[in-house]
């Protein structure tokens, strides 16, 4: 219990000092990044639960990571791929997956359980 309290206090003071240091910076981009990290920490649980409830999202995320990897490899070989194509492909895949999830939810029937076996 004591070690947990020490860890929490250490984390709080570490974050406080980082936020203070960032707040003293004139560069707005750094402050935006810190705020974005805070939002991600706040939303991580909800997003994790959503991904656990919909395993097909994991496959979509893997596919998009492969897409980004291919684009980065292409950029390394001096092949320019317009970013608009990549963003459109990602948005289209995400939209199709959201429609699939919605259709599956409407068709979902409860599982019929059998009685206990003796």
Protein Blocks (a to p, Z undefined) as FASTA:
>chain_A
ZZmmmmmmmmmmmmmmmmmmmmmpmblklmmmmmmmmmmmmmmmmmmmmmmmmmmlmmmm
mmmmmmmmmmmmmmmnopacdfklmmmmmmmmmmmmmmmmmmmmmmpccdddddddZZ
